[in-house]
């Protein structure tokens, strides 16, 4: 992939037209761009200039929500930061602004990022707004500001007067309608999910109340809320969401961190006086979020404890479900739920349907986040929130508490119980709002690794607010036996072994090529040449094709302590692939490690395996663009999964043999890798998938696809029947894939 230097210009290729210039601080990589920071920019020049007037500007930009784009118009006299056009991110992922251009538009400078990041722009559109469209926009903004309260509405009316009185003044607004511009399939599905499957008080309230009434004890749950100068409308909504809880055994412990807004102080006093369960401490000096949270903790007395940001809201059944979850299983010490986002208009979007407890995913990103409920004694024993890691103080608290807990103490509650308020300044809207959180998170994880005795270097990911644990290899790395089955396939074997030799920095490996009845003279000649080399052994396997038997034979012949199973149609892409996979495989708790596989055109072929997809199992993020981050970053971070493909897996030889290797009798061709991984998990080990071992998989080039042959299809059905008989209910629920996501594909789409 070549990098195009800043300053090179070309036609944009977008609906907006014009000439694109990549400015300093930005690099272009094909269809993608790399922004070095907030000053990175793209410029679009228009020749001739575009006419002014009222219009909407839309940017269809992929960046996994970690952006806050601004556009600076040039009316022929240069750009002015005071005329920056702000954008609102719609549920469709499109960024939209509503603007009046007082003169001809000569150019537009786009600054997409607040932090270093990679982004891709699918389209930019500027569309004129006629009189009826203008009235519709005015109505949306009027309704929106009316809902925010009298002060916001009066301010809006003043803006309207200014617009009418000064018809040539530049004006720009974020679009006030969250759903404008159309809704994508994911959002439509989520709205359908909310209607059909989410908690509804009228429909589900009585059942929930009966469950609560049946509790032998009804413990108090303390809700911790640090407050610092929020909009009163959002503060009121947050407190009201606690007051409206179906479970009444709560206390809201608020610590105001020296707010400067009189209406915030008045609102807190009003709430405190209205309900004795609301306790408020007014700090005299600002101490930031950790100190404020600890002040709120001092007010608390509950058995359980959770947090609520001062502008977010709880689902009405949140506290009831948390208390019920603890009552159901006394071994639970931390319970976390799913979450979504909510905008100023009350529209819910971007649900995060989380996996069950995944330690490796947790080391990559604090995916527990909201709603997380602790036993209060555990928080007190850990010393509460730590000063010095603000921005990642909750991540830090989780690390310190989890370090003290036995295995199995962290439980996932697959319910959407928390709504992040996606507004200006909120981490729900853009991580770039609080870049210091990424730096604090790195400090948190490094110290966590040291305390927990994790032998790894912790690094930030260059393009995302995530992290990588790079596990250290021993001083004398063990021998790895790389096992490659083949039948003929000269071109593919040559490419596979060539890429291993050229792109492997791991110092100690052997290659075992298992020849399964090859009859191509050129291939046989090449195999004989390989067999004479020091790093390759060629083993003949003169038996009918049986993938399981071939690999079992290779493992039996392997001299290495670690085995790497590779298909012959694999091409290695990064030099540290084997170091990365062996680093994980040597961890005592890890049973098998999988890699990130691409198709030759760059799309995703394997992002791990999800059990249940298509009735059996399927590859996560299949066919998605290879540079995408995936569902909440799951294509770019290491994580635990139920299974990985046998096309590229690494494990300790003792584990492979300890679980009986591949099933030869019933799974000679397909599903043997899934069966192996399930056996490894049953033996008490975890599976790791890492994106830091990257390969191209040419997929089934040696044998062809099973769907093309009736006999192969029949055999595959027999193998599926065996898996169902062997694993039963295990195939019905993948702990690393939410039950609220559909199983027709592994695209992480909400069930409609």
Secondary structure by P-SEA (a helix, b strand, c coil): ccccccccccccccccccbbbbcccbbbcccbbbbcccccbbbbbbccbbbbcbbbbbbbcccccccbbbbbbbccccccccbbbbbbbccccbbbbbbbccccccbbbbbcccccbbbbbcbbbbbbbcaaaaaaaaaaaaaaaaaacaaaaaaaaaaaaaaaacccbbbbbcccccccccccaaaaaaaaaaacccccccccaaaaaaaaaacccbbbbbbbbbbccccaaaaaaaaaaaaacccccbbbbbbccccccaaaaaaaaaaaaacccbbbbbbccccccaaaaaaaaaacccccccccccccccccaaaaaaaaaaaacccccbbbbbbcccccccccccccccccccaaaaaaccccccccccaaaaaaaacccccccccaaaaaaaaaaaaacccccccccccccbbbbcccccccccccccaaaaaaaaaaaaaaaaaacccbbbbcccccccccccccccccccbbbbbbbbccaaaaaaaaaaaaaaccccccbbbbbbbcccccaaaaaaaaaaaacccbbbbbbcccccaaaaaaaaaaaccccbbbbbcccccccccaaaaaaaaaaacccccbbbbbbbccccccccccccccccccccccccccccccccccccccbbbbcccccccbbbbbaaaaaaacccccccccccaaaaaaaaaaaaabbbbbbbccbbbbbccccccccccccaaaaaaaaaaaaaaaaacccccccccccccccccccccccccc
